[in-house]
Amino acid sequence: MAAALFAGCGGGGSPVAVMPPSDDLSFAADARTADAEEYDPDTDARMAECHTKTIKLNPMFEKIYNDIKTGLQQAPDSIFSGPHSDKQKQKTLRSLENVYTAFYGGNQKHAVKILKSKNFRITAKCSASCSKNILILDAKIDFLIKFINHNGFKTLTAAATPASLYPNETSVLSAALTYNDNKTENVTKYITWTVAPAQTGSVAASIFTAAAPGEAKVVANLFGWLQSEPVTITVNQPVSTTPDEPPTPQEPPTTEEPPTPPVTPDPVIDPSSPFTCGNATSLAPVNPNWGVFPDSIVAYDNNPGDGINWGYPTVYIEYDYFMNYTSYMIASSANPTGCMLAEGNPGSMLTENIVIITTPEVTVRAYFPDLTTRATNSNMGVYVAADGSTYWARSDNYATSKLNSAPDLTALQAIRPEHLARKAQ
């Protein structure tokens, strides 16, 4: 496949144009001879024959361009703005041809300007009701803009935290796209993951769940355009609890009465040592289909419990239109005092789930409660104990509605039986 730069023939003043491969010759005619009243294919062929300069194609641009073109062709006419949506669809396709022309003609700024025009605002009419295919197509258009602005893609890098698991444990996957100008972007929510060998585990919503022992090679793929080098996750052999040798038979008891064994009290959570997440690196819900856009969950540390301030945010997860989530690390906090999980958006009313909190030292399964059982509040939070149990962060356990729902308890004050939200299982 080749593109051509037409510079005119026989001394004429034909416009310069770089043409993409097209199934519709009328698109090519519009772009090549914008001022002509009629397109003559014979004349165009003679021009191509006598004055053609071969242009080196950009393979990645070609992939993205053809992907978007196919998506626009398959999209329903109804998503395109204007009184005649079918004609607007054809206009958008012609505009895409002009993007191709501008890109290979060296006018990248004009190519971006076209892509940012109203012709490509394909989600304007459907808004929150857009289908997944339309939302993905809209994301691909954004990626083409960034591809041009940042001089192309360099690498796609995958990561897994943690990278060593036992069967049925989970790891949070992430992917970062580096552009040719060394700018980077977290693209996890757009990634398709593959695992080899398949028996070592599976991926859902960017969470790897370990299965059979072995080394899992996990690869990130961005829309079929670019894929990462494999990231290795080691699935360890489960630790056997069966003794190697049978137990030695016990001597028969003596005639003396054995001492009465001491009564072991139920374990009591020590309120002086709550779990802290000041250096947390990721959050991951065990049930990934938990929230919807724009739900998010934030982990806070160093909460003063003054009923006004929320503390120091360390890491959070955010849901997109597709009910996929991404975990983001904000920063570490000094002198951590406790870990609180709270709604990041007012009124999200999240239900029960288990949130895996990962730090460099330990991974804790926090048993998040059902917020729909509480009174309506703009945001609600729970403190996490060392065993994963959670405790309401406000003294009334959110039994009443208040304008300011900031916690009025510290971690030490909250981790008590009267504020238990959900006990670890």
C-alpha positions as CSV (number, residue, x, y, z in Angstrom):
1,M,0.0,0.0,0.0
2,A,1.4,3.4,-0.9
3,A,0.3,7.0,-0.8
4,A,1.2,9.6,-3.4
5,L,2.0,13.3,-3.5
6,F,0.4,14.9,-6.6
7,A,2.3,18.0,-7.7
8,G,0.5,18.7,-11.0
9,C,1.1,17.7,-14.6
10,G,2.4,19.5,-17.7
11,G,3.1,22.7,-15.7
12,G,-0.5,23.0,-14.4
13,G,-1.4,24.3,-11.0
14,S,-3.2,21.3,-9.5
15,P,-3.4,21.3,-5.7
16,V,-1.0,19.2,-3.7
17,A,-2.7,16.3,-1.9
18,V,-1.8,13.1,-0.3
19,M,-4.5,10.5,-0.8
20,P,-5.5,7.6,1.5
21,P,-6.7,4.3,0.1
22,S,-10.4,4.7,-0.3
23,D,-13.4,2.6,-1.2
24,D,-15.3,5.7,-2.3
25,L,-13.5,7.5,-5.2
26,S,-15.8,10.6,-4.6
27,F,-13.9,11.2,-1.3
28,A,-10.6,11.2,-3.2
29,A,-12.0,13.5,-5.8
30,D,-13.2,16.0,-3.1
31,A,-9.8,16.1,-1.4
32,R,-7.7,16.2,-4.6
33,T,-9.6,18.8,-6.6
34,A,-11.5,20.8,-4.0
35,D,-12.2,23.7,-6.4
36,A,-13.1,21.5,-9.4
37,E,-16.7,21.3,-10.5
38,E,-16.4,17.7,-11.8
39,Y,-14.0,14.8,-11.0
40,D,-12.5,13.2,-14.1
41,P,-10.8,9.9,-13.1
42,D,-8.9,9.7,-16.5
43,T,-7.3,13.1,-15.9
44,D,-6.5,12.1,-12.3
45,A,-4.8,8.9,-13.5
46,R,-2.7,10.8,-16.0
47,M,-1.6,13.2,-13.2
48,A,-0.7,10.3,-11.1
49,E,1.3,8.7,-13.9
50,C,3.4,11.8,-14.8
51,H,4.0,13.4,-11.4
52,T,3.9,11.1,-8.5
53,K,6.2,11.1,-5.5
54,T,6.1,8.1,-3.2
55,I,5.3,8.8,0.4
56,K,6.6,6.5,3.2
57,L,3.6,5.3,5.2
58,N,3.5,5.3,8.9
59,P,2.4,1.8,9.9
60,M,0.9,2.8,13.3
61,F,-1.0,5.8,11.8
62,E,-2.4,3.5,9.1
63,K,-3.7,1.0,11.8
64,I,-5.4,3.8,13.8
65,Y,-6.8,5.5,10.7
66,N,-8.3,2.3,9.2
67,D,-9.6,1.3,12.6
68,I,-11.5,4.6,13.0
69,K,-12.7,4.6,9.4
70,T,-14.2,1.1,9.9
71,G,-15.8,2.2,13.1
72,L,-17.4,5.3,11.5
73,Q,-18.7,3.2,8.6
74,Q,-20.3,0.7,11.0
75,A,-21.7,3.3,13.4
76,P,-25.4,4.0,13.2
77,D,-26.4,7.2,11.4
78,S,-28.3,8.4,14.4
79,I,-25.2,9.3,16.4
80,F,-24.1,12.0,14.0
81,S,-25.3,15.5,14.7
82,G,-27.3,17.6,12.2
83,P,-30.7,17.5,10.6
84,H,-29.6,14.8,8.1
85,S,-27.6,12.4,10.1
86,D,-26.9,10.1,7.1
87,K,-25.3,13.0,5.2
88,Q,-23.4,14.1,8.3
89,K,-21.9,10.6,8.5
90,Q,-20.6,10.9,5.0
91,K,-19.2,14.4,5.8
92,T,-17.4,12.9,8.8
93,L,-15.8,10.2,6.6
94,R,-14.7,12.9,4.2
95,S,-13.2,14.9,7.0
96,L,-11.3,11.8,8.1
97,E,-9.9,11.6,4.5
98,N,-8.7,15.2,4.9
99,V,-7.0,14.2,8.2
100,Y,-5.0,11.6,6.2
101,T,-4.2,14.2,3.6
102,A,-3.0,16.7,6.1
103,F,-0.9,14.2,8.1
104,Y,1.1,12.9,5.1
105,G,1.3,16.4,3.7
106,G,3.2,17.5,6.8
107,N,0.4,19.7,8.3
108,Q,-0.1,17.9,11.6
109,K,-1.7,20.9,13.3
110,H,-4.4,21.0,10.6
111,A,-5.0,17.2,11.0
112,V,-5.6,17.7,14.7
113,K,-7.8,20.7,14.1
114,I,-10.1,18.6,11.9
115,L,-10.2,15.8,14.5
116,K,-11.3,18.3,17.2
117,S,-14.1,19.7,15.0
118,K,-17.8,19.0,15.6
119,N,-17.8,16.4,12.9
120,F,-16.0,14.0,15.3
121,R,-18.1,14.7,18.4
122,I,-19.8,11.4,18.0
123,T,-21.0,11.1,21.6
124,A,-22.7,14.4,21.7
125,K,-26.2,13.0,20.9
126,C,-26.2,9.8,22.9
127,S,-24.2,11.2,25.9
128,A,-24.5,8.7,28.8
129,S,-26.6,6.2,26.7
130,C,-23.9,5.7,24.1
131,S,-23.1,2.0,23.3
132,K,-19.7,0.6,24.3
133,N,-18.6,0.5,20.7
134,I,-19.3,4.2,20.2
135,L,-17.5,5.1,23.4
136,I,-14.5,3.0,22.3
137,L,-14.6,4.7,18.9
138,D,-14.6,8.1,20.6
139,A,-11.6,7.0,22.6
140,K,-9.7,5.9,19.5
141,I,-10.3,9.4,17.9
142,D,-8.7,10.9,21.0
143,F,-5.8,8.5,20.7
144,L,-5.2,9.6,17.1
145,I,-5.1,13.2,18.2
146,K,-2.5,12.3,20.9
147,F,-0.6,10.1,18.4
148,I,-0.2,13.1,16.1
149,N,0.5,15.7,18.9
150,H,3.2,13.5,20.6
151,N,4.9,12.3,17.4
152,G,3.7,8.7,17.7
153,F,3.7,5.8,20.2
154,K,7.0,4.5,21.7
155,T,6.2,1.6,24.1
156,L,3.3,0.0,26.0
157,T,4.5,-1.2,29.4
158,A,2.5,-3.6,31.6
159,A,2.9,-4.1,35.4
160,A,1.4,-6.4,38.1
161,T,1.1,-5.8,41.8
162,P,1.9,-8.1,43.5
163,A,3.9,-10.3,41.1
164,S,4.0,-13.4,43.3
165,L,0.7,-15.2,44.3
166,Y,-0.8,-18.4,45.5
167,P,-3.8,-20.0,43.8
168,N,-7.0,-17.9,44.1
169,E,-5.1,-14.7,45.1
170,T,-5.3,-11.6,42.9
171,S,-2.9,-9.1,41.4
172,V,-3.8,-5.6,40.1
173,L,-2.7,-5.1,36.4
174,S,-1.9,-1.7,34.9
175,A,-0.5,-0.4,31.6
176,A,1.3,2.8,30.7
177,L,1.6,4.2,27.1
178,T,4.8,6.1,26.4
179,Y,4.8,8.5,23.4
180,N,7.7,9.4,21.3
181,D,8.2,12.7,23.2
182,N,8.5,10.6,26.4
183,K,5.1,11.7,27.7
184,T,3.3,8.8,29.5
185,E,-0.3,8.0,30.1
186,N,-2.2,5.3,32.1
187,V,-4.2,3.4,29.6
188,T,-5.3,0.4,31.7
189,K,-9.0,0.9,31.1
190,Y,-8.5,0.5,27.3
191,I,-6.4,-2.7,27.6
192,T,-7.2,-6.3,26.5
193,W,-5.2,-8.8,28.5
194,T,-3.9,-12.2,27.5
195,V,-2.4,-14.9,29.8
196,A,-0.1,-17.7,28.8
197,P,-0.2,-20.5,29.7
198,A,-4.0,-20.1,30.2
199,Q,-4.2,-22.6,33.2
200,T,-2.1,-20.3,35.4
201,G,-4.8,-17.7,35.7
202,S,-7.3,-15.3,34.2
203,V,-8.0,-11.6,33.9
204,A,-11.2,-9.7,34.5
205,A,-11.4,-5.9,34.8
206,S,-7.6,-5.7,34.9
207,I,-7.5,-8.1,37.9
208,F,-5.4,-11.2,37.5
209,T,-6.7,-14.2,39.5
210,A,-4.1,-17.0,40.0
211,A,-5.1,-20.6,39.3
212,A,-2.6,-23.4,38.6
213,P,1.1,-23.0,39.8
214,G,3.5,-21.8,37.2
215,E,4.8,-18.6,35.6
216,A,2.0,-16.6,34.0
217,K,3.1,-14.3,31.1
218,V,0.6,-11.5,30.9
219,V,0.5,-9.2,27.9
220,A,-1.3,-5.9,27.5
221,N,-2.8,-5.1,24.1
222,L,-4.1,-1.6,23.1
223,F,-6.9,-1.9,20.5
224,G,-4.7,-4.3,18.5
225,W,-2.4,-1.4,17.7
226,L,0.4,-2.0,20.2
227,Q,1.2,-4.7,22.7
228,S,3.5,-4.8,25.7
229,E,6.4,-7.1,26.6
230,P,5.1,-9.9,28.9
231,V,5.0,-9.2,32.7
232,T,5.6,-12.4,34.7
233,I,3.4,-13.3,37.6
234,T,4.6,-16.3,39.6
235,V,1.9,-18.6,40.9
236,N,3.4,-20.5,43.8
237,Q,2.6,-24.1,44.9
238,P,0.1,-24.0,47.8
239,V,1.7,-24.8,51.1
240,S,0.7,-28.3,52.3
241,T,-0.7,-28.6,55.8
242,T,-0.4,-32.5,55.8
243,P,2.4,-33.7,58.1
244,D,5.2,-35.7,56.4
245,E,5.0,-38.4,59.1
246,P,2.0,-39.7,61.1
247,P,1.8,-38.4,64.6
248,T,3.4,-40.5,67.4
249,P,0.8,-42.4,69.4
250,Q,0.2,-40.8,72.8
251,E,0.8,-42.7,76.0
252,P,-2.3,-43.8,77.8
253,P,-3.5,-41.3,80.4
254,T,-2.6,-41.7,84.0
255,T,-5.1,-42.1,86.7
256,E,-4.7,-38.5,87.7
257,E,-7.3,-36.1,86.5
258,P,-5.9,-33.9,83.7
259,P,-5.7,-30.2,84.4
260,T,-8.6,-28.2,83.0
261,P,-7.5,-26.3,79.9
262,P,-7.6,-22.6,80.1
263,V,-10.6,-20.9,78.5
264,T,-9.4,-19.0,75.4
265,P,-11.4,-15.8,75.0
266,D,-12.6,-14.6,71.6
267,P,-10.0,-12.6,69.9
268,V,-10.4,-8.9,70.6
269,I,-9.1,-6.3,68.1
270,D,-6.5,-4.1,69.6
271,P,-7.7,-0.6,69.0
272,S,-4.2,0.7,69.6
273,S,-2.9,-0.8,66.4
274,P,-5.2,-0.1,63.4
275,F,-4.1,-0.9,59.9
276,T,-2.3,2.0,58.2
277,C,-2.2,2.7,54.4
278,G,0.1,5.7,54.3
279,N,2.3,3.9,51.8
280,A,-0.4,2.0,49.9
281,T,0.3,1.3,46.3
282,S,-3.1,0.0,45.0
283,L,-6.7,-0.8,45.7
284,A,-8.7,-3.6,44.0
285,P,-12.3,-4.7,44.6
286,V,-12.7,-8.5,44.6
287,N,-16.0,-8.0,42.8
288,P,-14.9,-5.7,40.0
289,N,-18.5,-4.9,38.8
290,W,-19.1,-2.8,41.9
291,G,-19.3,0.9,40.8
292,V,-20.4,2.8,37.7
293,F,-19.1,6.1,36.3
294,P,-18.2,8.4,38.1
295,D,-17.9,6.3,41.3
296,S,-14.6,6.2,43.0
297,I,-13.1,4.9,46.4
298,V,-10.4,6.8,48.2
299,A,-8.0,5.6,50.9
300,Y,-7.1,8.2,53.5
301,D,-4.5,8.2,56.2
302,N,-3.7,10.7,59.1
303,N,-7.4,11.5,59.6
304,P,-7.8,14.1,62.4
305,G,-11.3,13.0,63.3
306,D,-12.4,16.7,63.7
307,G,-15.6,16.4,61.6
308,I,-14.2,18.8,59.1
309,N,-11.1,17.3,57.4
310,W,-10.8,14.0,55.7
311,G,-7.1,13.3,56.1
312,Y,-4.4,12.5,53.6
313,P,-5.4,10.7,50.4
314,T,-2.9,8.0,49.4
315,V,-4.5,5.9,46.7
316,Y,-7.9,5.6,44.9
317,I,-9.9,3.6,42.3
318,E,-12.1,5.2,39.7
319,Y,-14.8,3.7,37.4
320,D,-15.3,4.6,33.8
321,Y,-18.2,4.4,31.4
322,F,-17.6,0.6,30.8
323,M,-17.7,-0.3,34.5
324,N,-14.0,-0.9,34.4
325,Y,-11.9,0.6,37.2
326,T,-8.3,1.9,37.4
327,S,-6.2,2.2,40.6
328,Y,-4.1,5.3,41.0
329,M,-1.4,6.0,43.6
330,I,-1.5,9.6,44.8
331,A,1.4,9.9,47.4
332,S,2.6,8.4,50.6
333,S,1.8,10.1,53.9
334,A,4.3,10.6,56.7
335,N,3.6,9.2,60.2
336,P,0.5,7.2,59.2
337,T,-2.2,6.7,61.9
338,G,-4.9,4.7,60.3
339,C,-6.6,3.7,57.0
340,M,-10.0,4.9,56.0
341,L,-11.9,3.9,52.8
342,A,-14.5,6.5,51.7
343,E,-16.7,7.3,48.8
344,G,-15.0,9.7,46.4
345,N,-18.3,10.9,44.8
346,P,-21.4,12.0,46.7
347,G,-24.3,9.7,46.6
348,S,-22.6,6.6,45.1
349,M,-24.2,4.4,47.8
350,L,-21.9,1.4,47.3
351,T,-22.9,-2.1,48.5
352,E,-20.8,-4.8,50.1
353,N,-17.4,-5.8,48.7
354,I,-13.9,-6.8,49.7
355,V,-11.3,-4.3,48.8
356,I,-7.7,-5.5,48.5
357,I,-5.3,-2.9,49.9
358,T,-1.7,-3.5,48.9
359,T,1.3,-1.9,50.6
360,P,5.0,-2.8,50.2
361,E,4.8,-4.7,53.5
362,V,1.4,-6.4,53.5
363,T,-1.8,-7.0,51.6
364,V,-5.1,-6.6,53.6
365,R,-8.6,-7.7,52.5
366,A,-10.9,-4.9,53.8
367,Y,-14.5,-5.9,54.3
368,F,-16.4,-2.9,52.9
369,P,-20.0,-2.6,54.3
370,D,-23.2,-1.9,52.5
371,L,-23.7,1.8,52.5
372,T,-27.3,1.6,51.4
373,T,-28.2,0.5,55.0
374,R,-27.2,4.0,56.3
375,A,-29.0,7.3,56.2
376,T,-28.4,9.5,53.1
377,N,-25.0,11.4,53.4
378,S,-22.9,13.0,50.8
379,N,-19.9,10.8,51.5
380,M,-19.3,8.0,54.0
381,G,-16.2,6.3,55.3
382,V,-15.0,3.3,57.3
383,Y,-11.7,2.6,59.1
384,V,-9.9,-0.6,58.4
385,A,-8.5,-2.8,61.3
386,A,-5.5,-5.0,61.0
387,D,-7.7,-8.1,60.4
388,G,-9.7,-6.4,57.6
389,S,-12.8,-5.6,59.7
390,T,-14.3,-2.1,59.0
391,Y,-15.6,0.5,61.5
392,W,-17.8,3.5,60.8
393,A,-15.8,6.7,60.8
394,R,-18.5,8.9,62.4
395,S,-19.8,8.6,65.9
396,D,-23.4,8.1,64.9
397,N,-22.5,5.3,62.5
398,Y,-24.1,7.4,59.8
399,A,-27.6,6.7,61.2
400,T,-28.6,10.3,60.5
401,S,-28.2,12.6,57.5
402,K,-25.8,15.5,57.9
403,L,-24.7,18.3,55.5
404,N,-21.0,17.7,56.4
405,S,-20.3,13.9,56.6
406,A,-16.6,14.2,57.3
407,P,-15.4,11.8,60.0
408,D,-15.6,12.9,63.6
409,L,-13.6,9.9,64.9
410,T,-9.9,9.0,64.6
411,A,-8.9,5.4,63.8
412,L,-8.2,4.7,67.5
413,Q,-11.6,6.0,68.5
414,A,-13.5,4.2,65.7
415,I,-12.1,0.7,66.0
416,R,-14.4,-0.4,68.8
417,P,-17.3,-2.9,68.9
418,E,-20.0,-0.2,69.0
419,H,-18.8,1.2,65.6
420,L,-18.3,-2.2,63.8
421,A,-19.5,-1.9,60.2
422,R,-18.6,-5.3,58.9
423,K,-16.6,-8.0,60.5
424,A,-13.8,-9.8,58.6
425,Q,-14.7,-13.4,57.7
